[in-house]
Amino acid sequence: MLVHPQFDPIALRLGPLAIHWYGLTYLVAFGLFLWLATLRTRQPYYAQRGWTRRDVEDLLFFGVVGVIVGGRLGYSLFYKPGYYLSNPLEMLMLWKGGMSFHGGLLGVLVAMAVFARRRQRAFFEVTDLIAPCVPLGLASGRIGNFINGELWGRAADPSLPWAMVFPQSGSDIPRHPSQLYQFSLEGVLLFILLWVYARRPHATGRVSGAFLVGYGTFRFIAEYFREPDSFLGLLALNMSMGQWLCVPMVLAGVLLWWRAGPGDHGKPARVAGSQA
């Protein structure tokens, strides 16, 4: 069986400054978003509506703020509400770790709502633009998780060729490298599906709905191989917190996709005209 390579989490030292691999994966994620979203603005629908690279740069700024604030608040309130409500100032201590994707998503949605209102654009026009650009950034983050040897998987059959021992777990039990599963599913595969889907004209809101359904489904599947948080364990129906948070996400995506209805970019659906 394989053993996690025990990478040094610090990629580079410059005197007293230590640059961590995980921080670099965030930079890669933001760079990928900037590149992909710029490509999206060149597609006829967005080009005709005056989208530019400057808009993408502003979107990235709003998105970074939303990811950090929402991710931290989401982790605090979804996973450790009792502790953080008793110690609210620790919510600001990002260096102690603890980020939630679902919280980050909510933060990004709020940030995009602010952006849409300020630019007088339809909210779902904005989210349709960015949705296919997100998964590769998520994939980059999962590589950071793997390098750090964190968020390891559940126990695996030792005969599984890629079963891996994570010494950070405090045991020599072979486990699923669930970070790589998530990299493949909610990262690379979701990107390919969404990018191909979004190249064709769709009613406004459908690409956003497809993202919610796709990510929620792939994350739900991956959670069966990921070790639940030790302080939570499995919840009702033997589902993890991550799975429970995916349920409303998928339902919201199905509803959004259905309400958008058939059509193309030139014929916005009912949800398309709603301003954030």
C-alpha positions, 0 to 999 in steps of 0.5 A, a space after each residue: 500500500 502507499 504512504 502519503 509522501 509527507 510533503 513539507 507544507 512550506 514551499 518557499 522561505 524568504 528570510 522570516 517569510 514562509 510561503 505555504 503550498 496551500 496559499 500557492 494553490 489559492 493563487 493558482 485558483 484565482 489565476 485560473 479564474 481570471 483566465 477562464 472568465 476572460 475567455 468567457 467574456 469573449 463569447 458572443 453573448 457576453 461580448 455583446 453585453 459589454 463584458 470586459 477583462 476589467 469586469 472579470 478583475 472586479 469580479 475576482 476581487 469581490 469573489 475573493 472577499 466572499 470566499 474568505 468571509 463566507 468560508 470562515 463564517 460557514 465553517 464557524 457556524 456549520 461545523 463548530 457553532 457552539 465554540 465560535 459563538 462563545 469565542 466570536 473573535 476567533 472567527 477572525 483568526 484565519 491562520 488557525 484554519 477552518 474553511 467551509 466550501 458551502 459557506 464560501 459559496 454563500 459568501 460568493 453569492 452575496 458578493 456577486 449580488 453586490 457586484 450585479 446591483 452596482 453594475 446593474 446586471 442581472 444576478 444570474 447573468 453574472 453567476 452563469 458567467 463565473 460558474 464554469 470557471 470555478 471547478 478548476 480552482 476547487 481542484 487546485 485547493 484539493 491538491 493543497 489538501 493532499 499536500 498538507 495530508 489533511 481531510 483524508 479518507 475513510 478506511 479502505 480495503 488494503 488490496 485497493 491499489 491506491 489505498 494510502 496511509 496518512 501518518 497525520 491521521 495518527 494511525 497506519 490504517 490504509 485510507 482512500 485518498 479522498 482529496 484526489 477523488 474530490 480533485 477529479 470529481 468536483 474539480 476536473 470532471 465538473 469543469 469539463 462538463 460545465 465548460 462544454 455545456 456552457 458553450 451552447 446557448 442556454 436560458 439565463 440561470 441554467 448554467 448556474 443551476 447545472 453547477 449547483 447540481 453537479 457540485 452537490 452531486 459529486 461532493 455528496 458522492 465523494 463524502 462517502 469516501 472522506 473521513 467525517 470531521 472527528 468532532 461531528 461524526 456521521 449525522 442523521 441517516 449516516 450522512 456527514 455534514 458535507 452531505 447534508 449541506 449538499 442536499 439543499 444545494 442540489 435541490 436549489 440547482 434543480 429548481 433554478 434549472 427548471 425555472 429557467 426553462 428552455 431557451 437561449 441566451 438571447 431569450 432570458 428566462 423569468 429568473 434572468 431579469 431579477 436584479 440582486 
